Amino acid sequence: MPDTPKDPAPLPQAPLAYENSDFLDSPDARTLRILAEYNEPMARFRRERIQDTVVFFGSARFRALDVASHELELLDNTGSVAPAPESEQPARASDLGQPETSELRHKRAEAAVEMARYYEDARSLAHMLTSWSKNLPGRRHRFVITSGGGPGIMEAANRGAYEAGGKTIGLNIMLPFEQRPNPYITPALNFNFHYFFMRKYWFAYLAKALVVFPGGFGTLDEMFELLTLDQTHKLSKPITIVIYGSSYWKNVINLELLADKGAIAPKDLDLFHFADTPEAAFAILKEGLTRNHLDTEHPRPDTWSPGAPIPDTPEVSAQELLGPDIAQTRPTRTNS
């Protein structure tokens, strides 16, 4: 008769499925991670009473060191913490005219002056929009300034809204190098995404207007994506699109040539407006947002009264809104 095996040692308690990090980080749970990047932002937007947004795109490769003196630092990659090599940095005032200063650094110095102006223009425009929108009546925040959450133009947009006393959103993205959100984002509206397409969804879903400042691949990607959605009528709402800095953009892309060659229809050139000052951009945005949204909305009398301020308290959760028909989630033993 074979030897009877010894009794096994007691097993530890198995983790709950939604607390099993090995499973949640695996390919099998990808659908759950995607859903989380939809449901978690939606819950926060509801709690913070966000109704819609104005999205700012633009370069994230410059970090403001001293904007007033046009002193900017070029970053190694879009939104990264690490600076680019010194040989690629804009020449400082003390370097200009020196024989060892490269042509590239001279060109970057000129670009730094230009980007510093765009930084201040984005900051000013975001301040104007927030000062106007935060006084609009209703129970939710309207036309909240939203950016990709990083440095450069994104920081300028969040900064202008912050300085105007409004809420402001940052939709950051995990990248394979060190990065951090800019400090002007409203803490409860500071997001970080793993999936680019979920981040793009939230840029488009809440946006009632888009402002495109000078930038690179990422800016071009986001601009043409929203232009395409508008062109093909895939957006269920009118959207006002402002391309800021006509001299920059008309050197980078020739949109009129696309119409001349038949690649787009002549009427597609009406999908956007150029602007070169914060005042001109604000006038375009205010007119478009008012005509397309404020003048066409009919608030329900049971949920809104003219002149009433937006409540300071968070909006109710789905549990609180729908009541006992949804069973309340019990805390797990590890959290109790």
C-alpha positions in Angstrom: 0.0 0.0 0.0 1.6 3.3 -1.0 2.3 5.9 1.6 -0.5 8.3 2.2 0.6 11.9 1.4 0.8 14.3 4.2 -2.0 16.8 4.6 -1.1 19.9 2.5 -0.4 23.2 4.2 -3.3 25.6 4.4 -3.8 27.7 1.3 -3.8 31.5 1.5 -7.1 33.1 0.5 -7.4 33.6 -3.2 -7.5 37.3 -4.3 -10.8 38.7 -5.6 -10.8 38.9 -9.4 -10.9 42.7 -9.4 -8.0 42.9 -6.9 -5.9 40.3 -8.8 -3.1 42.5 -10.4 -1.7 39.6 -12.4 -5.1 39.2 -14.1 -5.8 42.9 -14.4 -2.5 43.5 -16.1 -2.8 40.5 -18.5 -4.1 40.5 -22.1 -7.2 38.6 -20.8 -8.3 41.7 -18.9 -7.7 44.2 -21.7 -11.4 44.8 -22.1 -11.7 45.7 -18.4 -8.9 48.2 -18.6 -10.5 49.8 -21.7 -13.9 50.0 -19.9 -12.1 51.5 -16.8 -10.7 54.3 -19.0 -14.3 55.1 -20.0 -16.2 54.6 -16.7 -13.7 56.2 -14.3 -13.4 59.5 -16.2 -17.2 59.6 -16.7 -17.7 59.2 -13.0 -15.3 62.0 -12.2 -16.7 64.4 -14.8 -20.2 63.8 -13.3 -19.0 64.3 -9.8 -17.2 67.6 -10.8 -20.3 68.8 -12.7 -18.5 69.1 -16.1 -20.9 69.5 -19.0 -18.6 70.2 -21.9 -15.1 71.4 -22.8 -12.9 73.6 -25.1 -9.8 71.7 -26.0 -6.4 73.3 -26.6 -3.8 71.4 -28.6 -0.2 72.6 -29.2 3.5 71.9 -28.8 4.6 70.1 -25.6 8.3 70.2 -26.5 9.0 73.5 -24.9 9.1 74.1 -21.1 8.7 77.6 -19.8 11.7 78.7 -17.8 11.1 82.4 -17.9 8.3 83.2 -20.4 8.7 87.0 -19.9 12.2 86.9 -21.3 11.4 84.2 -23.9 13.6 81.7 -22.1 12.3 78.3 -23.0 13.9 74.8 -22.6 13.5 72.3 -25.4 12.4 68.9 -24.1 13.9 65.6 -25.3 10.5 64.3 -26.4 6.9 65.5 -26.4 5.8 66.0 -22.8 9.0 64.5 -21.3 10.7 65.7 -18.1 14.2 65.3 -19.6 15.6 68.2 -21.6 17.0 67.8 -25.1 20.8 67.8 -25.5 22.5 71.2 -24.9 23.5 71.2 -28.6 19.8 71.4 -29.6 18.7 74.0 -27.0 17.8 77.5 -28.0 20.8 79.8 -27.8 20.8 82.1 -24.7 21.2 85.8 -25.1 24.9 85.5 -24.0 25.5 82.8 -26.8 24.1 84.9 -29.7 26.9 86.2 -31.9 29.4 83.8 -30.6 31.3 81.8 -33.4 30.8 78.5 -31.6 27.0 78.8 -31.4 25.6 76.6 -34.1 23.1 77.6 -36.7 20.6 75.2 -35.2 20.8 76.9 -31.8 20.3 80.3 -33.5 17.2 79.0 -35.2 15.9 77.5 -32.0 16.5 80.9 -30.3 14.2 82.5 -32.8 11.7 79.7 -32.3 11.8 80.2 -28.6 10.7 83.8 -29.0 7.9 82.7 -31.2 6.8 79.8 -28.9 7.0 82.2 -25.8 4.5 84.4 -27.6 2.2 81.5 -28.4 2.5 80.3 -24.7 1.3 83.8 -23.5 -1.4 83.9 -26.1 -2.8 80.5 -25.1 -2.7 81.5 -21.5 -4.5 84.7 -22.2 -7.1 83.1 -24.4 -7.8 80.4 -21.8 -8.2 83.1 -19.2 -10.7 85.0 -21.4 -12.8 81.9 -22.1 -12.9 80.8 -18.4 -13.7 84.3 -17.2 -16.7 84.3 -19.5 -17.8 80.7 -19.2 -17.6 80.4 -15.4 -20.4 83.0 -15.1 -22.8 81.2 -17.5 -25.9 80.1 -15.6 -26.6 76.4 -15.0 -25.9 73.5 -12.7 -22.8 72.3 -14.5 -19.5 73.9 -15.7 -19.6 74.9 -19.3 -16.7 75.0 -21.9 -14.0 73.9 -19.4 -10.5 74.4 -20.7 -8.9 71.0 -21.5 -5.4 70.0 -22.5 -3.2 67.0 -22.8 -1.9 67.8 -19.3 1.8 68.3 -20.1 4.1 71.3 -20.5 4.2 73.9 -23.3 1.0 75.1 -24.8 -0.9 72.5 -22.7 0.4 74.1 -19.5 -0.4 77.6 -20.8 -4.0 76.6 -21.4 -4.4 75.1 -18.0 -2.6 78.0 -16.4 -4.8 80.6 -17.9 -8.0 78.8 -16.7 -6.5 78.3 -13.3 -5.6 82.0 -13.0 -9.2 82.9 -14.0 -10.5 80.8 -11.1 -12.1 78.1 -13.1 -11.8 74.3 -13.2 -9.5 72.9 -15.9 -8.8 69.4 -17.2 -5.6 67.5 -18.1 -5.8 64.3 -20.1 -2.3 62.9 -19.8 -1.0 59.7 -21.4 1.5 57.1 -20.1 4.6 57.2 -22.2 7.8 55.1 -22.0 9.8 58.0 -20.5 9.5 60.1 -17.4 6.8 62.8 -17.5 4.5 64.6 -15.1 1.3 66.7 -15.3 1.6 70.4 -15.2 0.6 71.9 -11.8 -2.3 74.1 -13.0 -4.7 71.2 -13.6 -7.6 70.9 -11.2 -6.5 67.9 -9.0 -9.8 66.1 -9.3 -9.7 66.5 -13.1 -6.1 65.2 -13.5 -6.3 62.1 -15.7 -3.7 59.6 -16.9 -4.5 57.2 -19.7 -2.8 54.0 -21.0 -4.8 53.8 -24.3 -4.3 56.6 -26.8 -7.7 55.9 -28.3 -9.5 56.3 -25.0 -7.8 59.6 -24.4 -8.8 60.7 -27.9 -12.4 59.7 -27.1 -12.5 62.0 -24.1 -10.9 64.9 -26.1 -13.7 64.5 -28.7 -16.7 63.5 -26.7 -17.1 66.5 -24.5 -15.6 69.1 -26.8 -17.7 72.0 -28.2 -14.7 73.8 -29.5 -11.1 73.2 -30.4 -8.1 75.6 -30.5 -5.0 74.4 -32.4 -1.8 76.2 -31.5 1.5 75.5 -33.3 2.8 72.1 -32.6 4.2 68.9 -34.1 3.0 65.3 -34.9 0.7 65.0 -32.0 -1.0 68.3 -32.7 -1.4 67.5 -36.3 -2.8 64.1 -35.5 -5.4 65.5 -33.1 -6.3 68.4 -35.4 -6.9 66.3 -38.5 -8.8 63.6 -36.5 -11.3 66.1 -35.3 -11.5 67.8 -38.6 -12.2 64.5 -40.2 -15.0 63.7 -37.7 -16.5 67.1 -38.4 -16.2 66.7 -42.2 -17.8 63.3 -42.2 -20.6 64.4 -39.8 -19.6 61.8 -37.2 -19.9 64.4 -34.4 -23.4 64.7 -33.1 -22.9 68.4 -32.3 -21.5 71.5 -34.1 -17.9 72.2 -33.1 -16.0 75.5 -33.5 -12.4 74.9 -34.7 -9.8 77.7 -34.4 -6.3 77.3 -35.9 -4.1 79.7 -34.1 -1.0 81.3 -35.7 -1.7 81.6 -39.5 1.9 82.3 -40.4 3.1 79.1 -38.7 0.4 76.8 -40.0 0.4 78.1 -43.6 4.1 77.3 -43.7 3.6 73.8 -42.3 0.5 72.8 -44.3 -1.3 74.1 -47.4 -5.0 73.4 -46.8 -6.0 75.5 -49.8 -3.9 73.2 -52.0 -5.9 70.2 -50.8 -9.1 71.9 -52.0 -7.5 73.0 -55.3 -6.4 69.4 -56.0 -9.8 68.0 -55.1 -8.6 66.1 -52.1 -11.2 68.0 -50.0 -14.2 70.0 -51.0 -14.0 73.8 -51.1 -16.7 73.9 -48.4 -14.4 71.9 -46.1 -12.3 75.1 -45.7 -15.2 76.5 -43.8 -14.8 73.9 -41.0 -12.1 76.0 -39.3 -11.1 79.6 -38.7 -7.6 81.2 -38.5 -6.8 83.6 -35.7 -3.7 85.5 -34.7 -4.6 87.2 -31.5 -6.3 86.0 -28.3 -9.0 88.6 -28.8 -9.8 87.4 -32.4 -9.9 83.8 -31.3 -12.1 84.6 -28.3 -14.6 86.4 -30.5 -14.8 83.4 -32.9 -15.2 80.9 -30.0 -17.7 83.0 -28.1 -19.9 83.5 -31.2 -19.7 79.8 -32.2 -20.4 78.5 -28.7 -23.3 80.9 -28.2 -24.9 80.3 -31.6 -24.4 76.5 -31.7 -25.1 75.7 -28.0 -26.3 78.4 -25.6 -28.9 79.8 -28.0 -30.3 76.4 -28.9 -30.5 74.8 -25.4 -33.7 74.7 -23.4 -32.9 73.8 -19.8 -35.5 71.8 -17.8 -37.2 74.0 -15.2 -37.0 71.3 -12.5 -33.2 71.2 -12.6 -32.1 74.8 -13.4 -33.1 78.3 -12.5 -31.7 81.4 -14.2 -29.0 83.1 -12.2 -28.4 80.3 -9.8 -24.7 79.6 -9.2 -23.2 76.2 -9.9 -23.4 74.2 -6.7 -20.0 73.7 -4.9 -21.0 70.2 -3.8 -20.1 67.2 -6.0 -22.8 65.9 -8.3 -24.4 62.7 -7.0 -23.0 59.3 -8.0 -25.0 56.8 -10.1 -25.9 55.0 -6.8 -27.2 58.2 -5.2 -29.0 59.2 -8.4 -30.8 55.9 -9.1 -31.4 55.0 -5.5 -32.0 51.5 -4.0 -32.6 49.8 -7.4 -28.8 49.5 -7.5 -27.4 47.5 -4.7 -24.7 49.3 -2.9 -21.2 47.8 -3.3 -20.0 46.3 0.0 -16.4 47.0 1.0 -14.1 44.1 0.8 -12.6 42.7 4.0 -9.2 44.1 3.0 -10.7 47.6 2.9 -12.9 47.3 6.0 
